[in-house]
Amino acid sequence: MPAQAKEILEKLLQTLEFDSTVEQHDIDGSVFLEVKCDDAGRLIGRQGQTLGDLQYITNRLIFRQDQQAPKVTIDVGGYRAQAREALVQRAKEAAEKVRRWGDIVELEPLNAFDRRIIHNALKDDPSIETHSVEVEGTDRKVVILRPKH
């Protein structure tokens, strides 16, 4: 399977008329596809929405060929790496506020992928606990940070 992930994404990008190159990296049993193109902003979309959709479609196409295939992560121009760093930084700043003031800090609504990054960034902090809580009346969730007792 991993060999075909790159080809599937390249074909999809070609169909969408993106002039790009795709590099495949196999990391700890998962597949990471890095896309390089001149029009990265258009491929990433607002807040990474287009990139997320592209990743979803690529994974669906791969899954149709091999249901045992690992999920593929796609990044364009280092966007995901930068976004992850920004989230980790925001989590650390929020944790510092909790430690300093002893109050609960609520982050903005995040998707599951981003919430997981926040939880993982703080999982080893002995003074902070994190919880995902549904926003009333929506299907969105926020991460709540509070002091550990």
Steps between C-alpha positions, in 0.01 A plus 500: 500500500748771599645514150160577348412784741743734327368406155138551607575847636707594193215393270247695708715815493555460127125468446450818704765666279754567775859502380664326795744240623425248774756347734409196707642433846423183694513583871426241770268295278305801373528682172574872476465671162661839456370711211707776347336743260500867403135546597521360855253751645223388267572135577503562877182710502358708779620363837621185322151399390595412141805308622280305741254421222783390269632270772152355559443430129845346459444270798158397367652411161778299666252324732291390201806316363634368831287502815805410713702800379621745765362852488700750301587846628546772239686827552545790260789740538554407867153629594414217741836522676459876553139462612602226746772721648253787540252270679767362733607857581138601570459195727814590697385861540158386622663255743715781636185708566344206686813460713527873567135575582361158594198561275353289221603603149278418204646496149300576186311216325743269320471199273593155635849505345586834662351400837720189497807720448402712804437194720830339396695822556383514863460133588826484698442825690447397863307815592251520209216280383319540169149403393307535177153637565215539251381854437131507590273509197775407252705201392825686579727435795739717699796400712478595866818525705488498879730437795551136596385419851 
